[in-house]
Amino acid sequence: MDAAPADIVARKRAVRGEARARLEALSGPQIQRKSKNLTKQLLTTSWWSQGEWVFIYIPMFGEVDTRYIVAQAYREQKEVAIPRMEGPDLAFYFYDGRTENLLPNQFGILEPDPTWKLIDPTVPTGKRLLVLTPGLAFDRSRRRLGRGKGFYDRFLDGLRTAHPQGSASWAVGLAFDEQLVNVVPVSDHDELLDGIVTDREVIS
């Protein structure tokens, strides 16, 4: 029998707490070393080699440092977009590396200036899209637990509805090995990932 919604909420809260504790135990140098190792793992995947657009977040402290991935994307002449919270949804804007125009939102997360070029991933372009997602906890069944606001779940649901065959995009979670758990509790609205990359392995 499925767990009651209240039970799922409680289990999610517990897993989030455990994941936050593990992340807070990591030092700055550890985060940088692990982020570099994760980047190396990501670059070995077909998701990376075939992805032409890279949708990627600007990290908060404790998250995978994505600067190394962005730098490699530019070297390979991939297009890069980063998210901005707009109401209950994420909107992605074309990113050319202009850090001086990134603006902190209400959570202190750096976001693009809304005057930048808005990218609508639901419009077919013929180019494959790689969405690299943050999260607090992940499991080997490719389930993801975010921070509870549902931004990425709503975004991925809209993207997959627009491209129902699934061949136009991949959603891949980025995580430190410490963020892997046995089971991530999920609700009906939680989107399954296509894969997960950690600083030690690739899960597909």
C-alpha positions in Angstrom: 0.0 0.0 0.0 1.3 3.5 -0.8 2.4 5.7 2.0 -0.1 8.4 3.0 0.8 12.0 1.8 1.6 13.1 5.4 4.0 10.2 5.8 5.8 11.1 2.5 6.1 14.7 3.7 7.7 13.5 6.9 10.0 11.2 5.2 11.1 13.9 2.7 11.8 16.2 5.6 14.0 13.6 7.3 16.0 12.9 4.2 16.5 16.6 3.5 17.8 17.0 7.0 20.2 14.2 6.6 21.4 15.4 3.2 21.9 19.0 4.5 24.0 17.7 7.4 26.3 15.8 5.1 26.7 18.8 2.8 27.4 21.1 5.7 30.2 18.8 6.8 32.0 19.3 3.5 34.7 22.0 3.4 35.2 24.5 0.6 38.3 22.6 -0.8 36.4 19.3 -0.7 33.5 20.9 -2.7 35.9 22.2 -5.3 37.8 18.9 -5.6 34.6 16.9 -5.8 33.1 19.3 -8.4 36.1 18.9 -10.6 35.9 15.1 -10.4 32.1 15.3 -11.1 32.8 17.4 -14.2 35.3 14.7 -15.5 32.6 12.1 -15.0 30.0 14.1 -16.8 32.3 14.7 -19.8 32.5 10.9 -20.4 28.7 10.6 -21.0 26.7 10.5 -24.2 24.4 13.1 -22.6 27.3 15.5 -22.7 28.7 14.6 -26.1 25.3 14.8 -27.7 23.8 17.7 -25.8 24.0 21.0 -27.7 22.1 23.2 -25.3 23.2 23.0 -21.6 20.6 24.3 -19.1 22.6 24.6 -15.9 22.1 26.3 -12.5 24.3 28.8 -10.6 25.1 27.0 -7.3 24.5 27.9 -3.7 27.1 27.0 -1.2 27.2 23.3 -0.7 26.0 22.5 -4.2 28.2 21.2 -7.0 30.2 24.1 -8.4 29.1 24.3 -12.0 31.7 26.8 -13.2 33.9 24.0 -14.5 31.0 22.6 -16.6 30.1 26.0 -18.0 33.7 26.7 -18.9 33.9 23.3 -20.8 30.6 24.1 -22.5 32.0 27.3 -23.9 35.2 25.5 -25.0 33.1 23.1 -27.0 30.9 25.9 -28.3 27.7 24.6 -26.7 24.9 27.0 -25.9 24.3 27.7 -22.2 21.2 28.9 -20.4 20.7 29.5 -16.6 17.5 29.7 -14.6 15.6 32.5 -13.0 12.6 32.0 -10.6 9.6 33.8 -12.1 6.6 33.2 -9.8 6.1 29.5 -9.4 8.2 28.6 -12.4 11.7 28.5 -13.8 12.6 30.6 -16.9 15.9 30.0 -18.6 18.0 32.8 -20.2 20.9 32.6 -22.6 24.1 32.9 -20.6 27.3 34.3 -22.1 29.3 34.4 -18.9 28.5 37.9 -17.8 28.8 37.5 -14.1 28.5 41.2 -13.4 24.8 41.2 -14.4 23.8 38.2 -12.2 21.3 39.3 -9.6 20.6 37.7 -6.2 17.0 36.6 -5.7 15.1 36.4 -2.4 17.0 33.2 -1.5 20.4 34.7 -2.3 20.7 32.6 -5.4 22.3 34.4 -8.4 20.1 34.7 -11.4 20.2 36.2 -14.9 19.2 39.8 -15.6 15.6 39.6 -17.0 16.7 41.8 -19.9 18.8 38.8 -21.3 17.5 36.6 -24.1 14.7 34.3 -22.9 15.1 30.7 -24.1 11.9 28.6 -24.5 12.9 24.9 -24.5 9.4 23.8 -25.4 9.9 25.1 -28.9 11.6 22.5 -31.1 15.0 23.7 -32.5 16.5 20.4 -33.7 19.2 20.7 -31.0 19.4 18.3 -28.1 19.0 19.8 -24.6 20.8 18.7 -21.5 19.2 19.9 -18.3 21.6 19.6 -15.3 19.6 19.7 -12.1 20.5 20.4 -8.5 19.0 18.6 -5.6 19.5 17.6 -2.0 19.3 13.8 -2.3 19.2 11.2 -5.1 18.9 7.5 -5.3 20.0 4.8 -7.8 16.5 4.6 -9.2 17.1 8.1 -10.5 14.7 9.8 -8.0 15.5 13.3 -6.9 14.6 15.2 -3.8 14.8 19.0 -4.1 14.3 21.7 -1.6 10.6 21.5 -1.6 9.5 24.3 -3.9 8.9 22.1 -7.0 10.6 24.4 -9.5 12.5 21.7 -11.4 9.6 19.2 -11.3 7.3 21.7 -12.9 9.9 22.7 -15.5 10.6 19.1 -16.4 7.0 18.2 -16.6 6.4 21.1 -19.1 9.4 20.1 -21.1 8.4 16.5 -21.4 4.9 17.4 -22.2 6.1 19.5 -25.1 8.5 16.7 -26.3 6.7 13.5 -25.4 9.1 11.2 -27.2 11.8 12.2 -24.8 14.5 12.3 -27.5 14.9 16.1 -27.5 16.2 16.4 -24.0 17.7 14.7 -21.0 17.5 15.6 -17.3 20.6 14.7 -15.3 21.1 15.3 -11.6 24.4 16.6 -10.3 25.3 15.3 -6.9 28.2 14.6 -4.5 28.5 11.0 -3.5 27.4 12.0 0.0 23.9 12.9 -1.5 23.1 9.4 -2.6 20.6 7.7 -0.3 19.0 4.2 -0.4 15.5 5.5 -1.3 14.2 9.0 -2.1 10.5 9.3 -1.0 8.5 10.7 -3.9 5.0 12.1 -4.6 3.0 11.8 -7.8 4.3 15.2 -9.1 8.0 14.3 -8.7 9.8 13.9 -12.0 12.2 11.0 -12.5 15.6 11.9 -13.9 17.3 10.3 -17.0 20.5 9.9 -15.0 22.7 11.1 -12.2 26.4 12.1 -12.2 28.4 12.1 -9.0 32.0 12.8 -8.2 32.5 9.0 -8.3 30.1 7.5 -10.9 27.5 7.8 -13.5 24.0 6.3 -12.8 21.8 5.7 -15.8 
